[in-house]
Structure formats: structure tokens, C-alpha cells
């Protein structure tokens, strides 16, 4: 048992933040609520600076995309971090090899099928946990005069969007947002979290349809009960295919050659059962880590 063990959340506080990263934390935050752990007691740890963490021992769900980008310091992990690998994406085999070094902390729960195969290729146990952005709460009513929201669609898709949708649309800014301060700082993190909170509230209250190519725009919207048109930017390509692998079991993902087949009035799939399963997975994994490393119950 280690004294002073804490519970953590990943943080994304660089100058250029992808607000989709914060969407991925929805299911983890709900798991902590169910465990009676207040959000204000959680320790935030920067995803790209995990190597340098020097605080108290922290149980940290690794719910993020880990990229082979120069200047990232996610790995090797600080010895103060007790990782729970669930809902994560490995961008390539070099990243998978680094993550596989932490097999002693439990089975690897992967965000997508391609990550799962990359992990298995390293000789470790892995399964498909799905993405935790599915944890967004479902809205209780639909707007009477809702609007179509468009977020970073493929350029080739735009001519296919019905005119009545274009005339009644709200174009959202690119999810990659420039924050106020260069480098990593809490001010950037708070600004990004506020962007996500406001965006989710607006979509929950006003959206009748969302059109996007962004995974972490589509999944939270579906979880909130909002119809979604999700479109690939290209017909083939490992990077794009890998990020969406397995998602077709929830929503159709259209490729450019299929744009003419789009159903512009899609129904929202009932994924409450999947949301519950995903959140409970996080609850179980956090509890297991607490018992094993922190003397919890």
C-alpha cells in the first residue's frame, strides 16, 4: 500500500488544444462520480508531460490518443503514475511498444480495433473498450426549432449537404483551438474545458442534427441523443481508418464514394446500454487499482 495515493484525470493544456481530448474524459468523470470521488479532489496530469510528474502517487486512467510526435513526453511514465489503460489510441507501433511495457498494471482496453491489434502484436492482452466520450449525458427533450450544426466537414461533402440544412446551419470552429498562452499552463486547460462545457450545452439544447468528420464530435452527440452525419475525408488511409475502426457498429461512417447515399434524416441509435457498460468498466478498473495499489475497497 502507498500512502497519499490520489485519483487523476489527464489534462491537455498546451497552446493548441484539441477540445475533442476533453470530450474523451466524460465517461471517466462519471465513473469517479459513481465512486463518490469529487472532481475537485482529482489530480490533473498533462498528457504530453507524464514523464515529468512528481506529485503524489496517482491512479490515472489513460483515456487519450498517444502520438509519436517529437517533443511529447508521455513515455516513459513517471514512477508516481499508476496507469489504467482504457479507451486509449496508439498512433503507431512505436507507441504501442512503449505502452506494452506497462502490462503489469492490467489488460489494455483499446479505443479502436486497430489499436487493439497493435497491442496484441506486442504480445500483450488487449480488448476493445471503446471511447469514453460516449459518456456524455443524454438530453431529456429535443428542440422545437433545432438547428443543423456543422463541424469541420470534409470539403467534398459540402456540395451534398441539402440547401435547407445549409440555410439553417451553425458552423462551429475547428476543434483545434489556439489558447492564450504558449506552452503548457492551467489557464489554457481551463479555457479548453470551458469551451467544451459551453459547446455541449449548446448542442444539447439546440441541435437537431450535427454534420462532422470528427470522432469526438460525433460520439458525444450520439450519446446526448443528437442525430449525426459522420463522414470520412478520404476513401482510404490507415490513419483515418484506424481512428474509426469499430465505430460502424454504432453509426454509419460515410466515405466520399458514398456521399450520394447519405440519409440526411438519421435516427439516433440507442446506445444507453453501451454507455452503461463503458462507464462500469471504468468504475471496475479504478476500484481494482485502488485495492491493489492504494489499499482501497
N, C-alpha and C positions, 0 to 999 in steps of 0.2 A: 504494500500500500504506500502511496506517496502523499505526504501532507500537502495541503494547499492546492489540491487539484481543481481546475476550473473547466468550464464548458465554453466552447468557442464557435465563432462564425467567421467565415472568410470575409475579407474586406477587399475592395477594389478602389484604390484611392489615387491612381495616377492621374496625370494631367488629362489624358484622353481615356475616358471611361466608356465601356460598352454597357449601357444600362441593362442589357439582357443578362449580364453577370449577376446583377442583384435580383432579377426575376428567378434565378435558379435557387435562391435561398428560401423561397416561400414554404416549401414542404418541410424544410429543416426547422424553420422558426415555429411552424405549427407543431412539430414534434416536441420541441422544447416547451411550448405552452402546455401540451398534454402531460408533460413530465413535471409540471409545476416549477419550471426554471424561468424566472423573469428575464425578459430581453435585456433590461438594463444591467443584469449581472453577467451577461455574456462577454467574453473577451474577443475582440475583433483582431484578426491576424491577416496582414496583407498577403494576398495570393502570390504575388511575384517577389516577396521578400521572406518567405518561410524559412529560408536558411539562417536568417539573422535574428529570429525570435528569441528573446532572452527572458521572458516573463515566467510566471508560474507554470507548472505542468498543465497542459490544456488538452482536453478531448476535443478534436477538431474534425467535423465532417468535411471531407474533401470534395465538396459538391461544386465542381468548376471544370472548365476546359484548361488543360495544361499544354502549353505550346513550346515548341523548340525554337525559342526566339532569343537572340543574343541580348544579354542584359537582364533576362529573367533569372531570379534566384529562388525558384520554388524548391529545387532539389540541389543537394541533399537536405532533408528536413532537419531543423533544429532538434536536438535530443529532448527538448522540452515539449515537443508536439507528439501527442498520441493520435495518429490519424485513423479516420474511418473512411475508407474509400467507397463511397456510394454516389451514384449519379454523376460520375466524372467522365470526361472525354480526354483521351490521349491523342495528340495530333499526329504522331507517327511512332515508329518502332523505337526510336531512341528515347522518347519519353516513356513509352511502355516499359522499357528496360529499367529505367530509374524507379518507376513506381513499383515494379515487381520486387525490388529489394525490401519492401515493407510487408512482405507476405505474412510475417509473424503477427501482424495486427488484425488478421482476418481475411476472409474471402473478398475478392474485388467485385463490387457492384457497379457495373458499367452503364453509362448513359445510353449507349447505342451498340448495335451489333458489331460494328467494325472495331470499336474499342475492345469489346469482349474477345473477339478473335485475336487482336493484337496481344492481349494479356495472356490468353491461353497459349499463344505461340512462345511465350516466355517460360512455359512450364508451370504456371500457377493456376489456381482455381479461380474462375470468374463466372459471373452470371449477368443477366440483363436486368438492371434495377430500374431503368427508365430515368427520365429527367425530373428533378424536383420542382421545376417551375410549374408543374401540374398541380401544385398545392394551393394555388390561388382560390379564394372562397367564391362559391357560385352566387350569382346575383339572385335576388328574390323576385324581381319583376323585370320585364323588358320595356324599353322606352316607347312611348306612344308615337313620337315623331323622330325616330332614331336616324342617325347619320351614318354614312359609309366612311370609314377611316382607312386611309391608305398609308402604309409604312414601307418605304424603301422597296417598291416593287421592281421586278426585272423590267428593263426598258422595253423589251419585246412584248411584254404583257399589256402595256398601256393601250395600244390600239384595240385590244379585245375587250376592254372594260366598257360596259354599257354606258351610253351617253347619260342616261338618267342617274346613274351612280356618280359619274364624273361631275355632274351638275350639283350634286348634293353631297360632296365629299369634303373631308378634312384631311389635309396632307400633314402627316406627322414628321417631325425632324428625324434625321438619321439617328439610329440608336447609338452610334459612336459620337459621343459628345465631348467637346473641349470644356474642361473645368477651369477654375480660376487660377490655380497655382501650378507651375511646372513641378515635376517630381511627384512624390507621394506625400499626401498630407490629409489630416482629418477633415479639413474644410471641403476638399474635393469629394471625400466619401459622403459627407452629409448632404452636399449638393446633389450627388447622384441618387442617393436614397430618396431625397425629396422629389426628384424628377420621377422616379418610379412610382412613388406613392400617389402623386398627382395624376400621372398617366393612367394608372389602374383605376382610380376613382372616376376619371372622366370616361374611360371606356365602359366601365361597369354601368354608369348612369345613362350614357348617350349613344353607344354604338349599336347599330342594327346589323353591321357587317364589317369585318376587317379584312383587307387585302394586303398581303405581305409576302416576302420571301424569307423573313426572319423567324427562325425556330422559336426564339424566346419572346417573340410577339405572339406567334400562333398558339403555343401551348397554354400560356396563362389565359388567353382569351377563351379558348375552348373550355378550360377549367371554370371560367367565370360564367359560361353559358352563352358566349357570343359566337355566332356563325363566322367561319373563317374560310377564305380562299388562300391556299398556300401554294406558291409556285416556285419551282427551281429557276435558277438563272440560266442554266445550260442543260443540254440533253445528257451529258455525261461528264464525269470528272470525279476523281476519288475524294477530294476534299469535301465537295458539296454532298455527294452521295453518302459519305461516311457519317456526316453530322445528322443526316435524316434517316439513317438506316433503322428500320423497325417502326418508324412513325406511321407508316401506311396502315398499321393496324388500328390507328385512332382516326386519322383524317387522310383523304387523298392528297397526294403531293403531285401537282401538275408539272410536267416537263414542257419545254417550248413546243414540241411537236404535238402536244395535247391541249394547247391553249384553246383551240376551237371546240373542244369537248367540255369546257368548264361549265359546271352547274352553278349559275350565279345566284341561286336561292338555296344554298345548302342548309341542311338541318344540323343542329348541334348534337354530336354524339353524346350519349350518356356515359360519362367516364367517372361518376362518383365512386363506383366500386374500385376502379383502378387508383383513383386519388387516395382512397382509404387504405388500400393495400400498400401504396408507396409511402405514405406518411407513417403507417405502422411499422414498416421496415426500418425507417429512421429511428423510431422510438425504440425498437428492439436492439438495434445496433448500438445506440447510445447507452442504453441500460447495460448491455453486455460489457462495453468498455468501462463503464463506471464500476461495475462489480469486479472486473479483472484488474483494473489499474488504480482505482480510487477507493475501494472498499465500500462502494455504494450497494444499494439493494433494490 
